[in-house]
Each structure stands twice: as C-alpha cells, then as structure tokens.
C-alpha cells in the first residue's frame, strides 16, 4: 500500500535536488552565486563520509537540472577544496597514492 501512497504527489522544490544540494539548487534557480552553497555542501558531505565521486555526481545532477549544463570548474573547486573550519575529504580519497 505504501507503494501507491506517493501517486499524485509532486516533489517540492527542495526535494527536487540530491540530498545535501538543496541550497546549491536554490542558489542556481534564483540566479545567485552558488559558490558558498557548494563549499558548505562539500564540508557537510565530507564530514558525513560521502565520497568525492558521489558528491561530484550529485553536484552535476543538480546543475543539469537547473541550468542544463555541467558545473563550471569554480563550482567543482568550491565543493572539493574550499577552506573551512571542518575537515575535507581525506587525501587518500581524492588522490590515490602513486607508486613507481
């Protein structure tokens, strides 16, 4: 029965974006600079243990939904390397160790 409970319900604007990217989507939709929202999302996702690959995929999905294009480098950079008071992704997650 729960399967049919969602029929006829439309997603709200906030649920239209991947989890953690609601503020990014709203900034894009309203024409504001999303850099700070990307940085905040990156910090929170890193703390929550979300992989860089998943975060980048969700950023791209959000950008495609609102703008119909891939996110620019500035947004990717803000998501992954923006400075902040909380830890970012571990180096081993973003840069595999090189072996010679």
Backbone as numpy.savetxt, mean C-alpha at the origin, in Angstrom:
# Nx Ny Nz CAx CAy CAz Cx Cy Cz
-25.64 -19.65 4.15 -26.46 -18.47 4.15 -25.59 -17.22 4.15
-24.46 -17.22 4.87 -23.59 -16.06 4.91 -23.07 -15.71 3.52
-22.97 -16.71 2.68 -22.49 -16.49 1.33 -23.37 -15.50 0.58
-24.65 -15.52 0.82 -25.58 -14.66 0.12 -25.86 -13.35 0.86
-25.32 -13.21 2.04 -25.56 -12.00 2.82 -24.98 -10.77 2.15
-23.93 -10.94 1.34 -23.29 -9.81 0.69 -23.98 -9.40 -0.61
-24.86 -10.20 -1.12 -25.53 -9.86 -2.37 -26.28 -8.55 -2.24
-26.12 -7.69 -3.22 -26.82 -6.42 -3.21 -26.12 -5.33 -2.42
-25.02 -5.66 -1.74 -24.28 -4.66 -0.98 -23.12 -4.17 -1.82
-22.91 -2.88 -1.82 -21.80 -2.30 -2.56 -20.68 -1.93 -1.60
-19.42 -2.09 -2.06 -18.32 -1.72 -1.17 -18.30 -0.21 -0.95
-17.91 0.18 0.23 -17.76 1.60 0.52 -16.45 2.06 -0.11
-16.24 3.37 -0.16 -15.01 3.90 -0.73 -13.79 3.37 0.03
-13.89 3.24 1.35 -12.75 2.76 2.13 -12.45 1.29 1.87
-13.47 0.47 1.64 -13.23 -0.95 1.42 -12.85 -1.24 -0.02
-12.83 -0.24 -0.88 -12.50 -0.44 -2.28 -11.00 -0.61 -2.50
-10.20 -0.36 -1.48 -8.74 -0.42 -1.59 -8.20 -1.56 -0.74
-7.02 -2.07 -1.11 -6.40 -3.11 -0.29 -6.19 -2.61 1.15
-6.23 -3.54 2.08 -6.05 -3.20 3.48 -4.73 -2.46 3.70
-4.82 -1.33 4.40 -3.65 -0.52 4.67 -3.45 0.60 3.67
-4.19 0.58 2.57 -4.01 1.58 1.52 -5.22 2.49 1.34
-6.10 2.52 2.32 -7.29 3.37 2.23 -6.90 4.84 2.12
-5.96 5.29 2.96 -5.55 6.70 2.94 -4.85 7.05 1.63
-4.09 6.11 1.08 -3.43 6.36 -0.21 -4.49 6.53 -1.29
-5.46 5.64 -1.33 -6.53 5.74 -2.32 -7.33 7.01 -2.19
-7.62 7.39 -0.96 -8.38 8.62 -0.73 -7.58 9.86 -1.14
-6.26 9.86 -0.87 -5.42 10.98 -1.29 -5.39 11.08 -2.82
-5.24 9.95 -3.47 -5.24 9.95 -4.93 -6.57 10.43 -5.50
-7.65 9.92 -4.95 -8.98 10.27 -5.45 -9.31 11.74 -5.25
-8.76 12.33 -4.18 -9.06 13.74 -3.89 -8.06 14.70 -4.54
-7.05 14.16 -5.22 -6.08 15.00 -5.89 -4.95 15.50 -5.01
-4.85 14.98 -3.80 -3.77 15.38 -2.88 -2.53 14.53 -3.12
-1.40 15.02 -2.65 -0.14 14.29 -2.76 -0.19 13.07 -1.84
-0.03 11.87 -2.37 -0.14 10.67 -1.55 1.16 10.23 -0.88
2.23 11.03 -1.00 3.54 10.60 -0.48 3.49 10.29 1.01
2.89 11.15 1.81 2.84 10.91 3.25 1.99 9.67 3.56
0.89 9.51 2.85 0.04 8.33 3.06 0.80 7.05 2.68
1.63 7.11 1.63 2.44 5.96 1.24 3.46 5.64 2.32
4.09 6.68 2.88 5.09 6.47 3.93 4.46 5.86 5.18
3.31 6.37 5.57 2.62 5.83 6.74 2.22 4.38 6.49
1.67 4.11 5.32 1.28 2.73 4.98 2.49 1.81 5.04
3.62 2.26 4.50 4.83 1.44 4.51 5.30 1.13 5.92
5.30 2.14 6.78 5.71 1.91 8.18 4.79 0.91 8.86
3.49 1.11 8.71 2.53 0.24 9.39 2.58 -1.19 8.85
2.70 -1.34 7.53 2.76 -2.68 6.95 4.04 -3.41 7.35
5.16 -2.68 7.42 6.42 -3.29 7.83 6.32 -3.81 9.26
5.74 -3.00 10.14 5.57 -3.41 11.54 4.65 -4.62 11.64
3.63 -4.67 10.77 2.69 -5.78 10.78 3.25 -7.05 10.14
4.45 -6.96 9.58 5.08 -8.15 8.99 4.67 -8.44 7.56
4.05 -7.48 6.89 3.67 -7.67 5.49 4.93 -7.58 4.64
5.07 -8.45 3.65 6.27 -8.45 2.81 6.30 -7.23 1.90
7.50 -6.88 1.47 7.66 -5.77 0.53 6.90 -6.08 -0.75
6.99 -7.30 -1.23 6.32 -7.69 -2.47 4.82 -7.48 -2.37
4.23 -7.88 -1.25 2.79 -7.72 -1.07 2.41 -6.24 -0.97
3.23 -5.46 -0.27 2.96 -4.03 -0.14 3.02 -3.34 -1.50
4.01 -3.69 -2.31 4.13 -3.09 -3.64 2.96 -3.51 -4.54
2.55 -4.75 -4.42 1.40 -5.23 -5.20 0.14 -4.47 -4.82
-0.07 -4.25 -3.53 -1.25 -3.52 -3.07 -1.20 -2.04 -3.44
0.01 -1.44 -3.40 0.14 -0.06 -3.84 -0.22 0.06 -5.32
0.27 -0.87 -6.10 -0.04 -0.86 -7.54 -1.53 -1.03 -7.79
-2.16 -1.95 -7.07 -3.60 -2.16 -7.23 -4.38 -0.90 -6.88
-3.97 -0.22 -5.82 -4.63 1.02 -5.42 -4.47 2.08 -6.50
-3.25 2.25 -6.98 -2.96 3.26 -8.00 -3.73 2.97 -9.29
-3.74 1.70 -9.71 -4.47 1.34 -10.92 -5.96 1.62 -10.78
-6.50 1.35 -9.61 -7.94 1.56 -9.38 -8.32 3.03 -9.49
-7.47 3.91 -8.95 -7.81 5.33 -8.92 -7.33 6.06 -10.16
-6.09 5.83 -10.57 -5.51 6.61 -11.67 -5.41 5.85 -12.99
-5.49 4.52 -12.93 -5.39 3.72 -14.15 -3.97 3.58 -14.68
-2.98 3.90 -13.84 -1.57 3.77 -14.23 -0.80 3.13 -13.09
0.43 2.75 -13.39 1.32 2.25 -12.33 1.77 3.42 -11.47
2.08 3.17 -10.20 2.55 4.25 -9.33 3.93 4.74 -9.77
4.20 6.03 -9.59 5.52 6.56 -9.95 6.58 6.15 -8.92
7.83 6.35 -9.29 8.94 6.00 -8.41 8.82 6.69 -7.05
8.41 7.93 -7.02 8.30 8.66 -5.76 7.37 7.94 -4.78
6.28 7.38 -5.27 5.35 6.65 -4.40 5.97 5.35 -3.91
6.66 4.65 -4.81 7.33 3.40 -4.42 8.38 3.68 -3.35
9.15 4.72 -3.57 10.19 5.09 -2.62 9.60 5.47 -1.27
8.53 6.25 -1.28 7.89 6.65 -0.02 7.38 5.43 0.73
6.84 4.47 0.02 6.31 3.27 0.65 7.41 2.44 1.30
8.53 2.29 0.61 9.55 1.34 1.05 10.66 1.94 1.90
11.08 3.17 1.62 12.27 3.68 2.31 12.09 5.00 3.04
10.91 5.52 3.13 10.71 6.80 3.81 11.15 6.68 5.26
11.85 7.69 5.77 12.28 7.64 7.17 11.08 7.74 8.11
11.24 7.18 9.26 10.15 7.27 10.23 10.58 6.75 11.57
9.74 6.94 12.57 10.09 6.53 13.93 9.99 5.03 14.15
9.33 4.32 13.25 9.17 2.88 13.44 10.05 2.14 12.45
10.38 0.89 12.73 11.28 0.14 11.86 10.67 -0.13 10.48
11.54 -0.24 9.50 11.14 -0.59 8.15 11.36 -2.08 7.94
11.22 -2.53 6.71 11.43 -3.94 6.42 12.88 -4.30 6.67
13.14 -5.51 7.17 14.52 -5.93 7.37 15.27 -5.96 6.04
16.55 -5.72 6.09 17.37 -5.72 4.88 17.26 -7.05 4.16
17.18 -8.13 4.89 17.11 -9.45 4.25 15.84 -9.62 3.45
14.79 -8.87 3.76 13.54 -8.96 3.01 13.62 -8.15 1.74
14.31 -7.01 1.77 14.34 -6.14 0.60 15.55 -6.37 -0.28
16.65 -6.83 0.29 17.89 -7.01 -0.47 18.51 -8.36 -0.11
18.30 -9.35 -0.96 18.88 -10.65 -0.64 20.41 -10.55 -0.57
20.99 -11.37 0.29 22.44 -11.35 0.46 23.11 -11.79 -0.85
24.19 -11.11 -1.17 24.94 -11.48 -2.36 25.98 -12.52 -1.99
26.14 -13.47 -2.85 27.21 -14.45 -2.66 28.06 -14.46 -3.91
29.33 -14.67 -3.72 30.23 -14.69 -4.88 30.81 -16.04 -5.07
